[in-house]
């Protein structure tokens, strides 16, 4: 599942949380070792957390990190409950900027403006998403954005040059030409995953449209491309993908698709699968396709951040951890496992592409330096309601229960009536 979109409140999981009574966060009188608590999700399957913890503890042997591990789907609900109840977990990981806006707005996070506006903090990609009335209450440690993955074997077999600077029209035609076979042996030219962002977020990013409305006419071109791909059989159709719960990783790793628009978080996984020998896909990345006439490469993405709980038991140690995690040492720790850090200097980028299994061609490196990364979903007090509307209407358009024009009209009406 998209690690930046699991916003649905599901059943509360029985997770052991440090619900110690709220005490003073003043550490001036503390002596000896500190046990720093950090909220995370699905620790066993999210290796970036352990990589950061290990690096930090090695550099700070007097501080031991105790993860507060929460089921990924339960994370927003559980953290909301924790903060409302006065829980003293020190560092809270911000899974998405929508939840962050709520916590910061309620005064549940400590002010980190001094870290955000000086030194390495001011250089972080995605930092702007955490600005609240001129202040910052979290700092991003990673910044993902969307690129185009492709399988060189399938391009070679079709006699097609590798993608470099595609327009959406060229992407559509290329996907058609790369599609082959039928039934169980069919290989699609591309795989457009079911998330609404595959159509809507890129539309907003590349046209300057606003996902908060009120006009959503900028969706039209991208929906035409998405439906044209389905009509041509060049991608697995939306209804089948939803019904079969198709995973984008399985499509690419089993070589059922030649191309895959997806976020940079997927790099860490495919590097791992290649190392284990569980996929034969010969992969590389290219810049995200663009609208015709675009002067540069514009894509979209989302940052992931750390914040200090207002009721943190060890606030000074928590801030020290965040400064480390968002600095050069933290960036190197997660870059070493294929995760894209928010502090992406030339040195770190070079080290990243030096990882075993990373593609080394110039197009892949260019894909890593887009001219503009637009926040996937703007933050406001209306975001949650609008997100629900956009998801519901996206499904109806993609299954052709509504025409593109009718779907866009309904989005505009619903946003006006339900999210005003």
ZAFI-929800 format. One record per residue (C-alpha): residue in three letters; chain; x, y, z. Coordinates in pm, 1 decimal, m for minus. Each point is the difference from the previous one (the first is absolute). Layout:
PT  code  unit        xx        yy        zz
PT   ALA     A         X         Y         Z
...
! end
This chain:
PT  code  unit        xx        yy        zz
PT   UNK     A       0.0       0.0       0.0
PT   UNK     A     109.3     359.1     m58.1
PT   UNK     A     184.9      87.9     312.7
PT   UNK     A    m113.6     364.5     m26.1
PT   UNK     A    m379.2     m63.5     m36.3
PT   UNK     A    m121.6    m238.6     267.7
PT   UNK     A    m236.0     251.1     158.2
PT   UNK     A    m294.9    m228.2      77.3
PT   UNK     A     m71.0     m57.5     366.4
PT   UNK     A     m12.1    m373.2      63.9
PT   UNK     A     m29.0    m211.1     312.9
PT   UNK     A     232.0      81.0     283.6
PT   UNK     A     284.2    m249.8      23.5
PT   UNK     A     126.2    m120.2     333.9
PT   UNK     A     338.3     166.9       4.4
PT   UNK     A     202.8      52.3     310.7
PT   UNK     A      40.6     374.2      35.1
PT   UNK     A     200.5     180.0     265.4
PT   UNK     A    m288.0     174.7     173.1
PT   UNK     A     198.4     130.0     288.2
PT   UNK     A    m144.1     290.7     189.8
PT   UNK     A      79.4     334.4    m149.5
PT   UNK     A     304.0     137.8     169.4
PT   UNK     A     233.5     285.8     m60.9
PT   UNK     A     195.4     m10.9    m325.3
PT   UNK     A     281.7     193.4     164.9
PT   UNK     A     309.7    m219.0     m31.4
PT   UNK     A     238.4     232.6     174.0
PT   UNK     A      m1.6    m219.0     311.6
PT   UNK     A      31.1    m329.7    m189.0
PT   UNK     A     319.2    m196.6      30.3
PT   UNK     A      94.7    m334.8    m147.4
PT   UNK     A    m142.4    m184.1    m299.8
PT   UNK     A    m316.4     118.4    m174.3
PT   UNK     A    m263.4    m228.5    m153.3
PT   UNK     A    m151.1     192.0    m290.5
PT   UNK     A    m339.5    m116.5    m127.2
PT   UNK     A     m84.6      43.5    m370.0
PT   UNK     A    m333.4     m85.5    m162.0
PT   UNK     A      31.6    m200.0    m324.6
PT   UNK     A    m215.7    m224.8    m215.1
PT   UNK     A      71.4    m358.6    m105.8
PT   UNK     A     358.5       5.1     125.2
PT   UNK     A      88.6    m344.2    m139.7
PT   UNK     A     m92.0      99.0    m356.5
PT   UNK     A     117.2     362.5       9.7
PT   UNK     A     379.7     m29.7      16.0
PT   UNK     A      70.3     373.8      m7.2
PT   UNK     A     m98.7      30.5     366.1
PT   UNK     A     248.0    m259.2     123.2
PT   UNK     A     271.8     143.8    m224.0
PT   UNK     A     m48.1     342.2     160.4
PT   UNK     A     m22.5    m141.0     351.8
PT   UNK     A     316.6    m205.1     m36.3
PT   UNK     A     197.3     293.2    m143.1
PT   UNK     A    m123.5     238.3     268.4
PT   UNK     A      71.1    m237.2     288.3
PT   UNK     A     349.6     m64.1    m132.2
PT   UNK     A      64.9     374.5      m0.3
PT   UNK     A    m177.6      51.1     335.1
PT   UNK     A      66.6    m305.5     219.5
PT   UNK     A    m162.5     166.6     300.2
PT   UNK     A    m339.9       5.6    m175.4
PT   UNK     A    m190.7    m320.5     m69.5
PT   UNK     A    m296.0      11.7    m236.9
PT   UNK     A    m313.2    m192.2      88.4
PT   UNK     A    m233.4     m22.3    m302.4
PT   UNK     A    m374.6      26.8      59.5
PT   UNK     A    m105.2    m229.6    m282.9
PT   UNK     A    m353.2      47.6    m136.9
PT   UNK     A    m182.0    m185.9    m277.6
PT   UNK     A      24.8     215.6    m312.4
PT   UNK     A    m374.3      18.4     m68.0
PT   UNK     A     m68.2      99.1     362.0
PT   UNK     A     272.7     260.4      20.7
PT   UNK     A    m195.3     326.4     m51.7
PT   UNK     A    m274.8    m101.8     242.5
PT   UNK     A     238.7    m130.0     264.4
PT   UNK     A     226.7     306.8      m9.2
PT   UNK     A    m302.4     230.4      16.5
PT   UNK     A    m113.9    m182.5     314.6
PT   UNK     A     347.9       5.9     150.7
PT   UNK     A      44.5     373.6     m42.0
PT   UNK     A    m349.1      77.6     126.8
PT   UNK     A      51.4    m212.9     311.9
PT   UNK     A     324.2     168.1     108.4
PT   UNK     A     223.1    m293.4     m94.5
PT   UNK     A     371.6      72.1      51.7
PT   UNK     A     149.1    m173.7    m305.1
PT   UNK     A     290.9     227.1     m89.7
PT   UNK     A      21.0       1.2    m380.2
PT   UNK     A    m306.5     m31.8    m221.2
PT   UNK     A      54.4    m102.9    m360.7
PT   UNK     A    m222.2     199.4    m235.8
PT   UNK     A    m131.9    m248.0    m254.7
PT   UNK     A    m160.6     271.4    m208.8
PT   UNK     A     m41.8     375.6       1.4
PT   UNK     A    m377.0     m16.4      44.4
PT   UNK     A      30.4    m154.5     346.3
PT   UNK     A     289.8     232.4      78.3
PT   UNK     A    m215.3     305.6     m67.4
PT   UNK     A    m256.3    m120.2     253.5
PT   UNK     A     254.4     m72.7     272.8
PT   UNK     A     186.0     327.6     m51.5
PT   UNK     A    m323.8     193.5      m9.8
PT   UNK     A    m105.6    m149.2     333.0
PT   UNK     A     326.6     100.8     165.4
PT   UNK     A     106.9    m361.4      57.7
PT   UNK     A     351.4      33.9    m144.2
PT   UNK     A     305.3     195.7     109.4
PT   UNK     A     123.2     292.7    m207.9
PT   UNK     A     303.8    m100.7    m210.3
PT   UNK     A      32.4     323.6    m194.6
PT   UNK     A     356.9      57.0     115.3
PT   UNK     A     106.0    m333.9    m152.2
PT   UNK     A    m200.1      56.3    m317.4
PT   UNK     A     141.3     341.8     m81.9
PT   UNK     A     370.0     m55.2      62.9
PT   UNK     A     274.4    m232.5    m118.6
PT   UNK     A    m105.0    m323.6    m167.3
PT   UNK     A    m362.1      50.8      99.6
PT   UNK     A     m41.3     285.1    m246.3
PT   UNK     A     124.7    m224.9    m284.0
PT   UNK     A    m256.9    m277.1      43.9
PT   UNK     A    m216.9     m92.3    m297.8
PT   UNK     A    m366.4       2.5      96.6
PT   UNK     A      53.1     239.7     291.9
PT   UNK     A    m258.4     250.0    m126.3
PT   UNK     A    m278.3    m251.0      61.0
PT   UNK     A      56.4      34.3     375.4
PT   UNK     A     m18.0     377.6      20.7
PT   UNK     A    m290.1     111.2     218.9
PT   UNK     A     m45.4     374.6      33.2
PT   UNK     A     371.5      58.2     m31.6
PT   UNK     A      96.2    m279.8     241.4
PT   UNK     A     106.8    m361.8     m38.3
PT   UNK     A    m103.4    m283.6     230.1
PT   UNK     A     161.1    m288.3    m191.5
PT   UNK     A     298.3     m56.0    m229.4
PT   UNK     A      m2.4    m239.9    m298.0
PT   UNK     A     261.9    m273.0      m6.2
PT   UNK     A    m107.7    m145.2    m334.7
PT   UNK     A    m158.2     144.2    m313.5
PT   UNK     A    m151.6    m233.4    m255.5
PT   UNK     A    m109.0     100.5    m347.9
PT   UNK     A    m129.6    m175.4    m308.6
PT   UNK     A     210.4    m131.4    m286.3
PT   UNK     A     m51.0    m245.5    m285.6
PT   UNK     A     138.2    m350.2      57.9
PT   UNK     A      62.6    m220.3    m301.9
PT   UNK     A     128.1    m348.4     m82.0
PT   UNK     A     290.5      14.2    m244.6
PT   UNK     A     m47.7    m365.8    m101.1
PT   UNK     A    m351.9      65.2    m123.4
PT   UNK     A     108.8     312.0    m188.3
PT   UNK     A     286.5    m192.3    m163.6
PT   UNK     A    m233.5    m284.7     m97.5
PT   UNK     A    m236.7     248.3    m166.1
PT   UNK     A     285.6     185.1    m168.5
PT   UNK     A     m96.1     327.4     166.5
PT   UNK     A     240.9     268.5     128.0
PT   UNK     A      m7.2      57.1     373.1
PT   UNK     A    m226.5     284.5     117.5
PT   UNK     A     171.4     330.6      70.4
PT   UNK     A    m208.9     314.9     m40.0
PT   UNK     A    m349.5    m124.6     m77.4
PT   UNK     A    m313.5     205.4     m42.4
PT   UNK     A    m323.8    m164.4     113.2
PT   UNK     A     m99.9     m57.7    m363.7
PT   UNK     A     331.8    m174.3     m64.7
PT   UNK     A     m43.4    m202.5     317.9
PT   UNK     A    m342.8    m116.1    m118.7
PT   UNK     A     126.2    m106.8    m342.4
PT   UNK     A     306.6    m168.3     147.6
PT   UNK     A    m215.7    m197.0     243.8
PT   UNK     A    m214.8    m122.7    m288.5
PT   UNK     A     303.9    m112.0    m199.8
PT   UNK     A     150.9    m185.7     296.5
PT   UNK     A    m315.0    m200.6      73.0
PT   UNK     A      12.0    m362.0    m113.6
PT   UNK     A    m152.6    m343.2      55.8
PT   UNK     A    m337.3     m89.6     145.2
PT   UNK     A    m158.9    m167.1     300.8
PT   UNK     A     248.1    m113.3     262.4
PT   UNK     A     286.9      75.6    m235.8
PT   UNK     A     m96.1     360.2     m63.2
PT   UNK     A     261.9     265.5      65.0
PT   UNK     A    m132.5     354.1      33.6
PT   UNK     A     179.4     303.0    m130.5
PT   UNK     A     m54.8     174.8     331.7
PT   UNK     A    m181.3     m43.8     328.0
PT   UNK     A    m201.6     292.5     133.4
PT   UNK     A     m70.7     m77.0     364.8
PT   UNK     A    m344.4      64.4     149.0
PT   UNK     A      93.1     296.3     222.2
PT   UNK     A    m169.5     323.3    m103.6
PT   UNK     A     334.6     181.8      13.9
PT   UNK     A     114.0    m185.4    m312.4
PT   UNK     A    m245.7     223.3    m186.2
PT   UNK     A     m99.7     284.2     228.4
PT   UNK     A     322.5      97.1     177.1
PT   UNK     A     203.6       8.8    m318.2
PT   UNK     A    m273.8     206.3    m166.5
PT   UNK     A      18.0     258.7     276.2
PT   UNK     A     380.1       2.6      10.2
PT   UNK     A      49.7      44.1    m373.2
PT   UNK     A    m283.1     245.8     m68.8
PT   UNK     A      18.3     209.7     316.2
PT   UNK     A    m347.2    m118.4      98.2
PT   UNK     A    m119.0       0.0     360.4
PT   UNK     A    m122.7    m330.7     145.1
PT   UNK     A    m197.4     198.3     256.0
PT   UNK     A    m213.8     147.0    m276.8
PT   UNK     A    m224.5     158.7     m95.3
PT   UNK     A      71.1     m71.4    m370.0
PT   UNK     A     112.0    m351.8     m97.2
PT   UNK     A      m3.2      34.4    m378.5
PT   UNK     A     376.8     m57.0       0.3
PT   UNK     A     m67.4    m372.8      62.4
PT   UNK     A    m142.6     m54.8    m349.3
PT   UNK     A     316.7     m61.3    m204.9
PT   UNK     A     150.7    m246.6     245.1
PT   UNK     A    m322.9    m198.0      31.0
PT   UNK     A     m16.3     m19.9    m379.4
PT   UNK     A     349.3    m150.6      m0.9
PT   UNK     A     m82.9    m244.7     279.7
PT   UNK     A    m317.8    m122.5    m168.3
PT   UNK     A     169.9     m18.6    m340.2
PT   UNK     A     259.6    m233.5     150.6
PT   UNK     A    m280.1    m221.6     133.2
PT   UNK     A    m194.4       5.1    m326.3
PT   UNK     A     311.0    m105.1    m192.1
PT   UNK     A      70.7    m282.9     244.1
PT   UNK     A     340.6     155.2      68.0
PT   UNK     A     m53.5      m8.7     376.5
PT   UNK     A    m195.4    m226.4     231.5
PT   UNK     A    m344.8     154.1      27.2
PT   UNK     A     m94.6     174.5     321.7
PT   UNK     A    m289.3    m229.2      92.4
PT   UNK     A     211.5    m314.3     m31.8
PT   UNK     A     287.3     153.6     195.4
PT   UNK     A    m234.3      95.6     285.9
PT   UNK     A    m186.6    m332.6       3.4
PT   UNK     A     319.3    m206.1      m8.3
PT   UNK     A     179.4     233.9     242.1
PT   UNK     A     285.8      19.9    m247.2
PT   UNK     A     331.2     116.2     142.0
PT   UNK     A     212.7     232.8    m209.1
PT   UNK     A     316.0    m170.7     125.5
PT   UNK     A    m117.0    m344.6    m107.4
PT   UNK     A     m91.6     130.7    m345.6
PT   UNK     A     345.9     143.5     m52.2
PT   UNK     A     204.4    m267.0     171.2
PT   UNK     A    m170.5    m286.5    m185.8
PT   UNK     A      61.5     190.7    m324.4
PT   UNK     A    m368.7      40.4     m79.7
PT   UNK     A      52.4     365.2     m85.9
PT   UNK     A     271.4     184.8    m190.1
PT   UNK     A     m56.7     335.2     174.8
PT   UNK     A    m122.8     109.2     340.5
PT   UNK     A     m65.5     356.4     120.1
PT   UNK     A      72.6     m15.6     373.3
PT   UNK     A     166.7     174.6     292.6
PT   UNK     A     366.2     m20.9      92.8
PT   UNK     A     m84.5    m202.0     310.9
PT   UNK     A     m17.7    m302.2    m231.7
PT   UNK     A     374.5      14.7     m66.6
PT   UNK     A      87.7    m145.0     340.0
PT   UNK     A    m232.1    m294.8     m55.6
PT   UNK     A     115.1     m88.1    m348.7
PT   UNK     A     364.5      26.4     108.7
PT   UNK     A     m80.8    m246.8     276.6
PT   UNK     A    m182.4    m237.0    m235.7
PT   UNK     A     285.0       8.9    m250.3
PT   UNK     A     247.6     m76.0     276.9
PT   UNK     A    m209.3    m298.7     110.6
PT   UNK     A     m33.7    m118.5    m359.7
PT   UNK     A    m380.9       3.3      10.2
PT   UNK     A     m40.0     210.9    m314.9
PT   UNK     A     168.6      m7.2    m339.0
PT   UNK     A    m120.4     346.7    m100.0
PT   UNK     A     287.4     204.0    m145.4
PT   UNK     A    m118.9     334.9     124.9
PT   UNK     A      85.3     365.1     m36.0
PT   UNK     A    m185.6     328.8      47.1
PT   UNK     A     m79.4     296.4    m220.2
PT   UNK     A    m146.8     344.9      67.1
PT   UNK     A    m376.4       7.6      44.8
PT   UNK     A    m184.1      67.2    m330.2
PT   UNK     A     m94.2     363.0     m57.3
PT   UNK     A    m263.6     205.7    m175.6
PT   UNK     A      99.4     106.1    m350.7
PT   UNK     A     200.9     320.3       0.9
PT   UNK     A     102.8     m20.4     366.5
PT   UNK     A     335.9     175.8      50.5
PT   UNK     A     125.5    m236.8     270.2
PT   UNK     A     m90.3    m306.4     206.3
PT   UNK     A    m280.9      46.1     250.1
PT   UNK     A    m110.5    m286.5     220.2
PT   UNK     A    m174.2     m40.8     334.1
PT   UNK     A      79.6    m161.7     331.4
PT   UNK     A     m28.4       3.9     376.0
PT   UNK     A     243.3      38.9     289.0
PT   UNK     A      12.8    m209.5     317.8
PT   UNK     A     106.4     174.0     319.7
PT   UNK     A      80.9     m19.2     369.7
PT   UNK     A    m153.4     223.0     266.8
PT   UNK     A      45.7      41.2     374.9
PT   UNK     A    m304.7     m72.4     213.5
PT   UNK     A    m103.6     303.0     207.8
PT   UNK     A     m11.4    m237.9     299.3
PT   UNK     A     328.4    m175.0     m82.0
PT   UNK     A     177.2    m145.7     299.1
PT   UNK     A     341.5      61.4    m160.2
PT   UNK     A     m48.6     306.0    m220.1
PT   UNK     A     369.0      93.6     m29.8
PT   UNK     A      99.1    m352.1    m104.9
PT   UNK     A    m293.9      m6.7    m240.5
PT   UNK     A     117.9     318.8    m166.5
PT   UNK     A     352.6    m139.8     m17.3
PT   UNK     A    m133.1    m308.3    m178.9
PT   UNK     A    m192.3     209.1    m252.3
PT   UNK     A     303.0     216.9     m71.0
PT   UNK     A     200.2    m318.0     m63.6
PT   UNK     A    m267.8    m173.1    m209.9
PT   UNK     A     m43.5     301.7    m228.0
PT   UNK     A     370.2      75.8     m23.2
PT   UNK     A     279.5    m153.6    m211.1
PT   UNK     A      47.8    m306.0     221.7
PT   UNK     A    m368.5     m86.8       0.3
PT   UNK     A     m24.3      63.2    m373.6
PT   UNK     A     287.7    m237.1     m63.9
PT   UNK     A    m151.1    m267.9     225.7
PT   UNK     A    m323.9     m19.3    m197.9
PT   UNK     A     158.7      64.8    m339.0
PT   UNK     A     214.8    m308.1      62.2
PT   UNK     A    m314.6    m215.9     m10.4
PT   UNK     A    m154.1     173.2    m302.4
PT   UNK     A    m226.2     249.6     176.9
PT   UNK     A      m0.8     356.3    m134.7
PT   UNK     A     102.1     246.9     273.7
PT   UNK     A    m137.7     351.8      26.3
PT   UNK     A     357.9     127.4      17.0
PT   UNK     A     104.4     m97.3    m351.2
PT   UNK     A     338.5     160.0     m61.1
PT   UNK     A     217.6     m82.8    m299.2
PT   UNK     A     215.7    m214.9     226.4
PT   UNK     A    m296.0    m198.4     131.9
PT   UNK     A    m148.4     m31.8    m348.8
PT   UNK     A     331.2    m138.7    m127.3
PT   UNK     A      13.5    m249.7     285.8
PT   UNK     A    m360.0     m98.0     m69.9
PT   UNK     A      74.2     m86.6    m361.0
PT   UNK     A     306.4    m189.8     115.5
PT   UNK     A    m215.1    m257.2     179.0
PT   UNK     A      26.8    m355.1    m137.6
PT   UNK     A    m281.1     m57.5    m248.2
PT   UNK     A     m75.5     366.9     m70.1
PT   UNK     A     m17.6     100.2    m367.2
PT   UNK     A     286.3     225.7    m102.7
PT   UNK     A    m123.6     146.0    m331.2
PT   UNK     A     m44.2     372.8     m41.1
PT   UNK     A    m379.1     m18.0     m45.5
PT   UNK     A     m35.0    m167.2     339.5
PT   UNK     A     215.5     266.9     161.0
PT   UNK     A    m198.7     272.6    m173.5
PT   UNK     A    m320.6    m150.0     136.3
PT   UNK     A     142.5      64.2     344.7
PT   UNK     A      34.2     372.5     m58.7
PT   UNK     A    m345.3     123.4    m107.4
PT   UNK     A     m36.9     373.7     m42.7
PT   UNK     A    m305.2      15.1     224.2
PT   UNK     A    m165.0    m228.9     256.4
PT   UNK     A    m355.7     101.8      87.2
PT   UNK     A    m159.6    m113.0     325.7
PT   UNK     A    m230.9    m292.1     m78.5
PT   UNK     A    m295.7     139.7     194.1
PT   UNK     A     m27.2     356.1     135.4
PT   UNK     A     m67.0      37.8     370.6
PT   UNK     A    m301.7     179.1     140.0
PT   UNK     A    m287.8     m64.1     236.3
PT   UNK     A    m194.8    m124.6    m304.7
PT   UNK     A     260.4    m246.7    m125.4
PT   UNK     A    m142.8    m313.3     161.2
PT   UNK     A    m353.2      54.4    m135.5
PT   UNK     A     124.7      92.0    m346.6
PT   UNK     A     231.0    m300.8      m7.3
PT   UNK     A    m301.8    m227.2      58.3
PT   UNK     A    m197.8     165.5    m280.2
PT   UNK     A     291.6     m21.9    m244.3
PT   UNK     A      48.9    m369.4      74.1
PT   UNK     A    m366.2     m86.2     m44.6
PT   UNK     A     m41.0     187.1    m327.0
PT   UNK     A     331.6    m132.6    m133.9
PT   UNK     A    m132.9    m352.5      30.4
PT   UNK     A    m318.9      87.7    m188.3
PT   UNK     A     191.6     164.6    m285.1
PT   UNK     A     252.6    m282.6     m32.7
PT   UNK     A    m273.5    m266.3      m8.3
PT   UNK     A    m194.7     213.2    m251.4
PT   UNK     A    m301.5      24.5     225.3
PT   UNK     A      32.9     370.8     m72.0
PT   UNK     A     145.9     185.8    m293.3
PT   UNK     A     304.7     217.0      60.1
PT   UNK     A    m207.8     314.8     m37.9
PT   UNK     A    m275.4    m121.8     234.5
PT   UNK     A     254.8    m120.8     255.1
PT   UNK     A     181.4     332.4       6.2
PT   UNK     A    m330.8     185.8      28.0
PT   UNK     A    m103.0    m220.7     291.4
PT   UNK     A     331.8      55.8     176.6
PT   UNK     A     m47.0     375.3     m26.0
PT   UNK     A    m356.2     m20.5     130.1
PT   UNK     A      86.8    m228.4     289.0
PT   UNK     A     303.6     201.1     107.6
PT   UNK     A    m211.1     314.2       3.1
PT   UNK     A    m287.0    m161.8     194.8
PT   UNK     A     180.6    m246.6     226.3
PT   UNK     A     335.0     163.1      74.1
PT   UNK     A     m79.6     368.6      17.7
! end
